[in-house]
């Protein structure tokens, strides 16, 4: 069974025991996180939400809080001697999916 969840402005297709890297969530390593914005629950009889599936939730365990790779942002205007170089590292959370709960009425 799998589910499509929405978090951090992005959508993720997850199954049990998947490890995903998502936008930073509040909490410490080892805590349980719950995703209630479930767009679809798949399996033998898939349930598609309009836009969310009522009563469905995905539960995961927060493995670590880390940062992504460095991205270089370089701005330049030709013939103007204008150059700016900055970097960025996105804060991410690593989550292992432990449970996908279908709604009771399914």
C-alpha positions in Angstrom: 0.0 0.0 0.0 1.2 3.5 -0.7 0.0 7.1 -0.2 0.6 10.5 -1.7 1.1 13.2 0.9 1.7 16.9 0.8 4.2 18.7 3.0 6.4 21.7 2.6 4.7 22.7 -0.6 5.6 19.4 -2.4 4.0 16.1 -2.9 5.6 12.7 -2.1 4.6 9.1 -2.9 5.4 7.1 0.1 5.1 3.5 1.3 5.8 1.8 4.6 9.5 1.8 5.6 10.4 4.5 3.0 13.0 7.0 4.1 12.3 10.5 2.6 14.0 13.9 2.8 11.5 16.7 3.2 11.4 20.4 4.2 12.4 21.0 7.9 9.8 19.9 10.4 9.8 20.9 14.1 11.0 18.2 16.5 13.9 16.1 17.6 15.3 12.9 16.2 13.2 9.9 17.4 9.9 11.8 17.6 6.8 10.7 15.7 5.4 13.0 13.0 1.9 12.8 11.5 0.9 13.8 8.0 -2.8 14.5 7.7 -2.7 16.0 4.2 -3.1 12.8 2.3 -4.1 13.3 -1.3 -4.4 9.6 -2.3 -4.2 6.2 -0.7 -3.3 3.4 -3.2 -3.5 -0.3 -3.1 -6.1 -2.8 -4.3 -8.8 -0.3 -4.1 -7.3 3.2 -4.4 -9.0 6.2 -2.8 -8.5 9.6 -4.4 -9.2 12.7 -2.4 -11.0 15.8 -3.5 -8.5 17.3 -2.7 -7.8 15.4 0.6 -8.8 11.9 1.7 -10.9 12.4 4.9 -9.8 10.3 7.8 -6.5 9.1 6.2 -3.1 9.8 7.8 0.5 8.8 7.4 2.7 8.4 10.5 6.5 8.5 10.4 9.5 8.7 12.7 11.9 11.6 12.5 15.4 10.1 12.0 17.5 13.3 11.8 17.6 17.0 11.2 20.2 17.9 8.7 21.0 20.3 5.8 21.1 19.7 2.1 23.9 20.3 -0.3 25.3 23.8 -0.9 23.8 25.6 -3.9 25.7 28.5 -5.5 23.6 31.5 -6.5 25.6 33.7 -9.0 24.1 37.0 -10.3 25.8 38.9 -13.1 25.0 41.8 -15.4 27.3 42.0 -18.4 29.4 45.0 -19.1 28.4 46.6 -15.7 31.0 45.0 -13.5 28.2 43.6 -11.3 28.8 40.1 -9.8 27.3 38.6 -6.7 28.0 35.1 -5.4 26.1 33.7 -2.5 25.4 30.1 -1.3 22.4 28.4 0.2 21.9 25.2 2.2 18.3 24.1 2.7 17.3 22.7 6.1 15.8 19.2 5.7 14.3 16.4 7.9 14.8 12.7 7.2 11.7 10.7 8.0 11.0 7.0 7.9 7.3 6.1 7.2 6.0 3.7 9.8 2.2 3.5 9.1 -0.4 4.4 6.5 -3.9 4.5 7.9 -6.8 4.3 5.5 -10.1 5.9 6.4 -12.6 3.8 8.3 -15.4 4.1 5.7 -13.3 2.6 2.9 
